[in-house]
Amino acid sequence: QVVVTAMQEVGIDLSSARPTRLAETLAAAPQIIVTMGCGDQCPHVPGAEHDDWPVDDPQGRPIEEVRRIRDEIRARVAALIQERHWL
């Protein structure tokens, strides 16, 4: 629940969210698939660019570390959006 708390601090409610496996239907036509820390175990989607971000798993970590991970992901997403000129 530490992750839920950390995300609520920035206005994101994950209280009813559940992890979803990357299925073919979810990966039908993406420009890029970003995974976090799964390395060679990450699913491969033909035709999609793939980037695996080496982000720590927040599970079982204290709130201070979860906040750092959250903020790192936010910064990486912002940089990707800017790099790709998506906004």
N, CA, C and O atoms as CSV, one atom per row, in Angstrom:
chain,resi,resn,atom,element,x,y,z
A,1,GLN,N,N,0.807,-1.197,0.000
A,1,GLN,CA,C,0.000,0.000,0.000
A,1,GLN,C,C,0.850,1.261,0.000
A,1,GLN,O,O,0.332,2.365,-0.168
A,2,VAL,N,N,2.151,1.098,0.188
A,2,VAL,CA,C,3.031,2.266,0.179
A,2,VAL,C,C,3.019,2.925,-1.197
A,2,VAL,O,O,3.047,4.152,-1.300
A,3,VAL,N,N,2.977,2.121,-2.248
A,3,VAL,CA,C,2.933,2.664,-3.604
A,3,VAL,C,C,1.640,3.453,-3.798
A,3,VAL,O,O,1.666,4.551,-4.355
A,4,VAL,N,N,0.521,2.912,-3.350
A,4,VAL,CA,C,-0.769,3.602,-3.466
A,4,VAL,C,C,-0.693,4.945,-2.756
A,4,VAL,O,O,-1.157,5.953,-3.290
A,5,THR,N,N,-0.118,4.973,-1.568
A,5,THR,CA,C,0.028,6.216,-0.804
A,5,THR,C,C,0.908,7.220,-1.542
A,5,THR,O,O,0.555,8.394,-1.655
A,6,ALA,N,N,2.050,6.762,-2.041
A,6,ALA,CA,C,2.965,7.658,-2.756
A,6,ALA,C,C,2.311,8.244,-4.002
A,6,ALA,O,O,2.531,9.411,-4.329
A,7,MET,N,N,1.519,7.451,-4.692
A,7,MET,CA,C,0.860,7.955,-5.898
A,7,MET,C,C,-0.289,8.900,-5.548
A,7,MET,O,O,-0.528,9.871,-6.266
A,8,GLN,N,N,-0.997,8.629,-4.461
A,8,GLN,CA,C,-2.058,9.537,-4.031
A,8,GLN,C,C,-1.489,10.910,-3.695
A,8,GLN,O,O,-2.172,11.920,-3.867
A,9,GLU,N,N,-0.268,10.959,-3.225
A,9,GLU,CA,C,0.385,12.234,-2.901
A,9,GLU,C,C,0.507,13.138,-4.126
A,9,GLU,O,O,0.586,14.359,-3.989
A,10,VAL,N,N,0.523,12.550,-5.314
A,10,VAL,CA,C,0.629,13.339,-6.546
A,10,VAL,C,C,-0.662,13.290,-7.362
A,10,VAL,O,O,-0.667,13.594,-8.555
A,11,GLY,N,N,-1.762,12.899,-6.700
A,11,GLY,CA,C,-3.072,12.964,-7.332
A,11,GLY,C,C,-3.443,11.786,-8.208
A,11,GLY,O,O,-4.354,11.901,-9.028
A,12,ILE,N,N,-2.769,10.656,-8.063
A,12,ILE,CA,C,-3.076,9.472,-8.865
A,12,ILE,C,C,-3.609,8.390,-7.937
A,12,ILE,O,O,-2.930,7.975,-6.997
A,13,ASP,N,N,-4.833,7.936,-8.209
A,13,ASP,CA,C,-5.478,6.927,-7.369
A,13,ASP,C,C,-5.267,5.542,-7.970
A,13,ASP,O,O,-5.841,5.210,-9.008
A,14,LEU,N,N,-4.442,4.742,-7.311
A,14,LEU,CA,C,-4.190,3.368,-7.747
A,14,LEU,C,C,-4.871,2.355,-6.830
A,14,LEU,O,O,-4.572,1.163,-6.896
A,15,SER,N,N,-5.774,2.815,-5.983
A,15,SER,CA,C,-6.346,1.938,-4.974
A,15,SER,C,C,-7.087,0.741,-5.562
A,15,SER,O,O,-7.163,-0.306,-4.918
A,16,SER,N,N,-7.630,0.872,-6.758
A,16,SER,CA,C,-8.330,-0.268,-7.360
A,16,SER,C,C,-7.587,-0.830,-8.574
A,16,SER,O,O,-8.111,-1.700,-9.270
A,17,ALA,N,N,-6.380,-0.343,-8.831
A,17,ALA,CA,C,-5.602,-0.809,-9.985
A,17,ALA,C,C,-4.980,-2.170,-9.697
A,17,ALA,O,O,-4.601,-2.469,-8.565
A,18,ARG,N,N,-4.885,-2.979,-10.729
A,18,ARG,CA,C,-4.248,-4.290,-10.635
A,18,ARG,C,C,-3.268,-4.429,-11.798
A,18,ARG,O,O,-3.539,-3.922,-12.886
A,19,PRO,N,N,-2.139,-5.103,-11.594
A,19,PRO,CA,C,-1.187,-5.303,-12.689
A,19,PRO,C,C,-1.833,-6.062,-13.841
A,19,PRO,O,O,-2.685,-6.927,-13.637
A,20,THR,N,N,-1.415,-5.723,-15.041
A,20,THR,CA,C,-1.926,-6.378,-16.245
A,20,THR,C,C,-0.749,-6.889,-17.053
A,20,THR,O,O,0.202,-6.153,-17.314
A,21,ARG,N,N,-0.815,-8.148,-17.446
A,21,ARG,CA,C,0.234,-8.701,-18.310
A,21,ARG,C,C,0.114,-8.082,-19.693
A,21,ARG,O,O,-0.985,-7.788,-20.165
A,22,LEU,N,N,1.254,-7.890,-20.329
A,22,LEU,CA,C,1.266,-7.346,-21.676
A,22,LEU,C,C,0.775,-8.421,-22.632
A,22,LEU,O,O,1.478,-9.397,-22.895
A,23,ALA,N,N,-0.414,-8.241,-23.142
A,23,ALA,CA,C,-1.009,-9.188,-24.080
A,23,ALA,C,C,-0.915,-8.615,-25.489
A,23,ALA,O,O,-0.684,-7.420,-25.671
A,24,GLU,N,N,-1.095,-9.474,-26.471
A,24,GLU,CA,C,-1.024,-9.021,-27.866
A,24,GLU,C,C,-2.015,-7.905,-28.139
A,24,GLU,O,O,-1.712,-6.986,-28.900
A,25,THR,N,N,-3.190,-7.967,-27.534
A,25,THR,CA,C,-4.189,-6.929,-27.773
A,25,THR,C,C,-3.741,-5.576,-27.228
A,25,THR,O,O,-4.055,-4.538,-27.811
A,26,LEU,N,N,-3.007,-5.581,-26.112
A,26,LEU,CA,C,-2.495,-4.324,-25.568
A,26,LEU,C,C,-1.325,-3.792,-26.377
A,26,LEU,O,O,-1.089,-2.585,-26.408
A,27,ALA,N,N,-0.602,-4.671,-27.022
A,27,ALA,CA,C,0.591,-4.292,-27.766
A,27,ALA,C,C,0.353,-4.311,-29.271
A,27,ALA,O,O,1.282,-4.537,-30.046
A,28,ALA,N,N,-0.872,-4.076,-29.682
A,28,ALA,CA,C,-1.238,-4.218,-31.095
A,28,ALA,C,C,-0.470,-3.273,-32.023
A,28,ALA,O,O,0.035,-3.713,-33.055
A,29,ALA,N,N,-0.374,-2.004,-31.684
A,29,ALA,CA,C,0.285,-1.074,-32.596
A,29,ALA,C,C,0.977,0.066,-31.865
A,29,ALA,O,O,0.758,1.226,-32.213
A,30,PRO,N,N,1.795,-0.217,-30.874
A,30,PRO,CA,C,2.455,0.880,-30.159
A,30,PRO,C,C,3.659,1.398,-30.932
A,30,PRO,O,O,4.251,0.684,-31.742
A,31,GLN,N,N,4.010,2.646,-30.669
A,31,GLN,CA,C,5.254,3.183,-31.208
A,31,GLN,C,C,6.434,2.668,-30.402
A,31,GLN,O,O,7.487,2.340,-30.947
A,32,ILE,N,N,6.235,2.606,-29.094
A,32,ILE,CA,C,7.306,2.169,-28.205
A,32,ILE,C,C,6.685,1.466,-26.997
A,32,ILE,O,O,5.630,1.863,-26.502
A,33,ILE,N,N,7.355,0.431,-26.544
A,33,ILE,CA,C,6.955,-0.253,-25.323
A,33,ILE,C,C,8.068,-0.033,-24.320
A,33,ILE,O,O,9.227,-0.360,-24.574
A,34,VAL,N,N,7.699,0.528,-23.170
A,34,VAL,CA,C,8.665,0.772,-22.101
A,34,VAL,C,C,8.371,-0.211,-20.984
A,34,VAL,O,O,7.262,-0.253,-20.452
A,35,THR,N,N,9.370,-0.996,-20.637
A,35,THR,CA,C,9.271,-1.907,-19.507
A,35,THR,C,C,10.237,-1.410,-18.445
A,35,THR,O,O,11.100,-0.574,-18.713
A,36,MET,N,N,10.083,-1.929,-17.253
A,36,MET,CA,C,10.897,-1.402,-16.157
A,36,MET,C,C,11.590,-2.513,-15.397
A,36,MET,O,O,11.017,-3.145,-14.509
A,37,GLY,N,N,12.848,-2.733,-15.772
A,37,GLY,CA,C,13.697,-3.616,-14.997
A,37,GLY,C,C,13.553,-5.094,-15.260
A,37,GLY,O,O,14.004,-5.904,-14.450
A,38,CYS,N,N,12.939,-5.476,-16.365
A,38,CYS,CA,C,12.806,-6.926,-16.597
A,38,CYS,C,C,13.887,-7.462,-17.530
A,38,CYS,O,O,14.009,-8.677,-17.687
A,39,GLY,N,N,14.663,-6.598,-18.145
A,39,GLY,CA,C,15.791,-7.032,-18.964
A,39,GLY,C,C,15.412,-8.050,-20.022
A,39,GLY,O,O,14.485,-7.824,-20.799
A,40,ASP,N,N,16.126,-9.175,-20.057
A,40,ASP,CA,C,15.876,-10.211,-21.060
A,40,ASP,C,C,14.539,-10.911,-20.863
A,40,ASP,O,O,14.061,-11.590,-21.772
A,41,GLN,N,N,13.934,-10.759,-19.706
A,41,GLN,CA,C,12.649,-11.392,-19.429
A,41,GLN,C,C,11.470,-10.580,-19.969
A,41,GLN,O,O,10.327,-11.032,-19.899
A,42,CYS,N,N,11.736,-9.393,-20.504
A,42,CYS,CA,C,10.664,-8.541,-21.019
A,42,CYS,C,C,10.009,-9.177,-22.233
A,42,CYS,O,O,10.676,-9.845,-23.023
A,43,PRO,N,N,8.706,-8.973,-22.385
A,43,PRO,CA,C,8.031,-9.502,-23.571
A,43,PRO,C,C,8.520,-8.786,-24.824
A,43,PRO,O,O,8.832,-7.595,-24.793
A,44,HIS,N,N,8.582,-9.520,-25.911
A,44,HIS,CA,C,8.986,-8.939,-27.197
A,44,HIS,C,C,7.748,-8.753,-28.059
A,44,HIS,O,O,6.942,-9.670,-28.215
A,45,VAL,N,N,7.608,-7.557,-28.617
A,45,VAL,CA,C,6.499,-7.255,-29.517
A,45,VAL,C,C,7.106,-6.886,-30.866
A,45,VAL,O,O,7.724,-5.829,-31.001
A,46,PRO,N,N,6.934,-7.745,-31.858
A,46,PRO,CA,C,7.508,-7.459,-33.181
A,46,PRO,C,C,7.010,-6.130,-33.737
A,46,PRO,O,O,5.820,-5.821,-33.668
A,47,GLY,N,N,7.930,-5.355,-34.285
A,47,GLY,CA,C,7.576,-4.095,-34.921
A,47,GLY,C,C,7.539,-2.905,-33.982
A,47,GLY,O,O,7.435,-1.769,-34.446
A,48,ALA,N,N,7.619,-3.124,-32.685
A,48,ALA,CA,C,7.585,-2.013,-31.739
A,48,ALA,C,C,8.988,-1.746,-31.210
A,48,ALA,O,O,9.756,-2.672,-30.946
A,49,GLU,N,N,9.298,-0.494,-31.063
A,49,GLU,CA,C,10.544,-0.129,-30.398
A,49,GLU,C,C,10.412,-0.518,-28.926
A,49,GLU,O,O,9.332,-0.410,-28.345
A,50,HIS,N,N,11.489,-0.958,-28.341
A,50,HIS,CA,C,11.454,-1.404,-26.955
A,50,HIS,C,C,12.540,-0.704,-26.159
A,50,HIS,O,O,13.680,-0.591,-26.609
A,51,ASP,N,N,12.178,-0.238,-24.977
A,51,ASP,CA,C,13.158,0.361,-24.073
A,51,ASP,C,C,12.874,-0.181,-22.679
A,51,ASP,O,O,11.744,-0.107,-22.197
A,52,ASP,N,N,13.895,-0.725,-22.037
A,52,ASP,CA,C,13.756,-1.237,-20.675
A,52,ASP,C,C,14.476,-0.286,-19.734
A,52,ASP,O,O,15.701,-0.167,-19.774
A,53,TRP,N,N,13.713,0.386,-18.893
A,53,TRP,CA,C,14.291,1.320,-17.945
A,53,TRP,C,C,14.722,0.565,-16.697
A,53,TRP,O,O,13.916,-0.174,-16.131
A,54,PRO,N,N,15.951,0.721,-16.252
A,54,PRO,CA,C,16.427,0.037,-15.049
A,54,PRO,C,C,15.929,0.739,-13.791
A,54,PRO,O,O,16.675,1.454,-13.122
A,55,VAL,N,N,14.664,0.522,-13.487
A,55,VAL,CA,C,14.016,1.175,-12.348
A,55,VAL,C,C,13.873,0.154,-11.222
A,55,VAL,O,O,13.492,-0.992,-11.462
A,56,ASP,N,N,14.177,0.569,-10.006
A,56,ASP,CA,C,14.029,-0.312,-8.853
A,56,ASP,C,C,12.562,-0.693,-8.643
A,56,ASP,O,O,11.660,0.107,-8.891
A,57,ASP,N,N,12.342,-1.909,-8.187
A,57,ASP,CA,C,11.007,-2.365,-7.835
A,57,ASP,C,C,10.630,-1.733,-6.494
A,57,ASP,O,O,11.373,-1.880,-5.524
A,58,PRO,N,N,9.491,-1.033,-6.416
A,58,PRO,CA,C,9.121,-0.377,-5.162
A,58,PRO,C,C,8.564,-1.320,-4.096
A,58,PRO,O,O,8.426,-0.930,-2.937
A,59,GLN,N,N,8.248,-2.543,-4.475
A,59,GLN,CA,C,7.631,-3.471,-3.534
A,59,GLN,C,C,8.505,-3.682,-2.300
A,59,GLN,O,O,9.685,-4.018,-2.407
A,60,GLY,N,N,7.907,-3.480,-1.132
A,60,GLY,CA,C,8.591,-3.713,0.129
A,60,GLY,C,C,9.553,-2.626,0.564
A,60,GLY,O,O,10.243,-2.778,1.572
A,61,ARG,N,N,9.613,-1.537,-0.175
A,61,ARG,CA,C,10.545,-0.459,0.167
A,61,ARG,C,C,9.836,0.609,1.008
A,61,ARG,O,O,8.614,0.740,0.939
A,62,PRO,N,N,10.591,1.362,1.792
A,62,PRO,CA,C,9.988,2.435,2.584
A,62,PRO,C,C,9.489,3.569,1.688
A,62,PRO,O,O,9.930,3.720,0.548
A,63,ILE,N,N,8.566,4.357,2.222
A,63,ILE,CA,C,7.912,5.407,1.447
A,63,ILE,C,C,8.907,6.370,0.799
A,63,ILE,O,O,8.658,6.837,-0.312
A,64,GLU,N,N,10.015,6.677,1.451
A,64,GLU,CA,C,10.996,7.607,0.876
A,64,GLU,C,C,11.576,7.056,-0.424
A,64,GLU,O,O,11.754,7.797,-1.390
A,65,GLU,N,N,11.869,5.757,-0.448
A,65,GLU,CA,C,12.401,5.138,-1.666
A,65,GLU,C,C,11.330,5.042,-2.744
A,65,GLU,O,O,11.620,5.224,-3.927
A,66,VAL,N,N,10.105,4.760,-2.348
A,66,VAL,CA,C,9.009,4.684,-3.318
A,66,VAL,C,C,8.799,6.055,-3.961
A,66,VAL,O,O,8.563,6.145,-5.166
A,67,ARG,N,N,8.882,7.098,-3.178
A,67,ARG,CA,C,8.764,8.457,-3.746
A,67,ARG,C,C,9.878,8.719,-4.755
A,67,ARG,O,O,9.636,9.298,-5.814
A,68,ARG,N,N,11.095,8.295,-4.428
A,68,ARG,CA,C,12.222,8.493,-5.351
A,68,ARG,C,C,11.983,7.740,-6.660
A,68,ARG,O,O,12.226,8.273,-7.743
A,69,ILE,N,N,11.506,6.502,-6.556
A,69,ILE,CA,C,11.218,5.698,-7.747
A,69,ILE,C,C,10.112,6.353,-8.562
A,69,ILE,O,O,10.221,6.470,-9.782
A,70,ARG,N,N,9.043,6.782,-7.885
A,70,ARG,CA,C,7.938,7.468,-8.559
A,70,ARG,C,C,8.446,8.684,-9.323
A,70,ARG,O,O,8.098,8.889,-10.486
A,71,ASP,N,N,9.270,9.485,-8.661
A,71,ASP,CA,C,9.773,10.700,-9.287
A,71,ASP,C,C,10.733,10.395,-10.433
A,71,ASP,O,O,10.777,11.133,-11.418
A,72,GLU,N,N,11.501,9.313,-10.312
A,72,GLU,CA,C,12.385,8.908,-11.404
A,72,GLU,C,C,11.564,8.509,-12.637
A,72,GLU,O,O,11.896,8.892,-13.759
A,73,ILE,N,N,10.506,7.749,-12.426
A,73,ILE,CA,C,9.652,7.342,-13.543
A,73,ILE,C,C,8.999,8.566,-14.177
A,73,ILE,O,O,8.940,8.677,-15.402
A,74,ARG,N,N,8.513,9.476,-13.350
A,74,ARG,CA,C,7.898,10.702,-13.871
A,74,ARG,C,C,8.887,11.471,-14.743
A,74,ARG,O,O,8.524,11.939,-15.822
A,75,ALA,N,N,10.134,11.607,-14.288
A,75,ALA,CA,C,11.156,12.327,-15.048
A,75,ALA,C,C,11.472,11.615,-16.360
A,75,ALA,O,O,11.653,12.263,-17.391
A,76,ARG,N,N,11.538,10.290,-16.324
A,76,ARG,CA,C,11.821,9.525,-17.551
A,76,ARG,C,C,10.676,9.674,-18.563
A,76,ARG,O,O,10.922,9.813,-19.761
A,77,VAL,N,N,9.436,9.646,-18.083
A,77,VAL,CA,C,8.286,9.813,-18.975
A,77,VAL,C,C,8.304,11.215,-19.576
A,77,VAL,O,O,8.100,11.372,-20.780
A,78,ALA,N,N,8.544,12.231,-18.758
A,78,ALA,CA,C,8.599,13.604,-19.259
A,78,ALA,C,C,9.689,13.763,-20.313
A,78,ALA,O,O,9.481,14.420,-21.333
A,79,ALA,N,N,10.853,13.161,-20.065
A,79,ALA,CA,C,11.954,13.249,-21.033
A,79,ALA,C,C,11.594,12.545,-22.338
A,79,ALA,O,O,11.915,13.035,-23.421
A,80,LEU,N,N,10.927,11.394,-22.234
A,80,LEU,CA,C,10.513,10.669,-23.436
A,80,LEU,C,C,9.514,11.490,-24.244
A,80,LEU,O,O,9.621,11.569,-25.468
A,81,ILE,N,N,8.554,12.094,-23.573
A,81,ILE,CA,C,7.556,12.928,-24.252
A,81,ILE,C,C,8.230,14.098,-24.958
A,81,ILE,O,O,7.903,14.413,-26.103
A,82,GLN,N,N,9.169,14.739,-24.272
A,82,GLN,CA,C,9.877,15.880,-24.867
A,82,GLN,C,C,10.742,15.412,-26.043
A,82,GLN,O,O,10.751,16.047,-27.098
A,83,GLU,N,N,11.463,14.310,-25.863
A,83,GLU,CA,C,12.344,13.786,-26.917
A,83,GLU,C,C,11.563,13.440,-28.164
A,83,GLU,O,O,12.035,13.669,-29.277
A,84,ARG,N,N,10.386,12.898,-27.991
A,84,ARG,CA,C,9.562,12.462,-29.133
A,84,ARG,C,C,8.659,13.572,-29.675
A,84,ARG,O,O,7.986,13.392,-30.690
A,85,HIS,N,N,8.648,14.707,-29.000
A,85,HIS,CA,C,7.791,15.836,-29.415
A,85,HIS,C,C,6.321,15.425,-29.441
A,85,HIS,O,O,5.595,15.749,-30.381
A,86,TRP,N,N,5.891,14.711,-28.408
A,86,TRP,CA,C,4.509,14.233,-28.356
A,86,TRP,C,C,3.545,15.282,-27.828
A,86,TRP,O,O,2.332,15.120,-27.958
A,87,LEU,N,N,4.050,16.340,-27.244
A,87,LEU,CA,C,3.174,17.437,-26.785
A,87,LEU,C,C,3.611,18.737,-27.354
A,87,LEU,O,O,2.997,19.769,-27.081
